[in-house]
Amino acid sequence: MESYTRYERARIIGARALQISMGAPVLVKTRKTEPLEIALEEFERDVIPITVKRKL
């Protein structure tokens, strides 16, 4: 897994939680129902299809 800053991590998880709350399919099998908890689990398993582009 790539190393993210805490701001990038928060943005990725927040964006994914919003997608899940709006009806996007969940990418992991879980018993959790809260979008934020699901997004955290997806982030920990490195399955979120979001990339970060940094300017050098």
C-alpha positions as CSV (number, residue, x, y, z in Angstrom):
1,M,0.0,0.0,0.0
2,E,1.2,3.5,-0.8
3,S,2.1,5.8,2.0
4,Y,-0.5,8.6,2.4
5,T,-0.5,11.7,4.5
6,R,-3.2,11.9,7.1
7,Y,-5.0,14.5,4.9
8,E,-5.0,12.2,1.9
9,R,-6.1,9.3,4.0
10,A,-9.0,11.3,5.4
11,R,-10.0,12.5,1.9
12,I,-9.9,9.0,0.4
13,I,-12.0,7.5,3.2
14,G,-14.4,10.3,3.3
15,A,-15.0,10.3,-0.4
16,R,-15.5,6.5,-0.4
17,A,-17.9,6.7,2.5
18,L,-19.9,9.3,0.6
19,Q,-20.0,7.0,-2.4
20,I,-21.2,4.1,-0.3
21,S,-23.9,6.2,1.4
22,M,-25.1,7.2,-2.1
23,G,-25.5,3.6,-3.1
24,A,-22.2,2.5,-4.6
25,P,-21.4,-1.2,-4.3
26,V,-19.4,-2.3,-1.3
27,L,-16.1,-3.8,-2.4
28,V,-15.5,-6.1,0.7
29,K,-17.6,-8.7,2.5
30,T,-18.5,-7.2,5.9
31,R,-21.2,-7.1,8.5
32,K,-20.7,-3.4,9.1
33,T,-23.5,-1.1,8.0
34,E,-22.1,2.4,8.6
35,P,-20.6,3.8,5.4
36,L,-17.6,5.3,7.2
37,E,-16.8,1.9,8.9
38,I,-17.1,0.1,5.6
39,A,-14.8,2.7,3.9
40,L,-12.2,2.3,6.6
41,E,-12.3,-1.5,6.2
42,E,-11.9,-1.1,2.4
43,F,-9.0,1.3,2.9
44,E,-7.3,-1.1,5.3
45,R,-7.7,-3.9,2.7
46,D,-6.3,-1.6,0.0
47,V,-9.3,-2.1,-2.4
48,I,-10.5,1.5,-2.8
49,P,-10.2,2.5,-6.5
50,I,-9.1,6.0,-5.8
51,T,-5.6,7.3,-6.7
52,V,-3.7,10.4,-5.4
53,K,-1.8,12.6,-7.8
54,R,0.9,14.8,-6.2
55,K,2.7,17.7,-7.8
56,L,6.4,17.5,-7.4
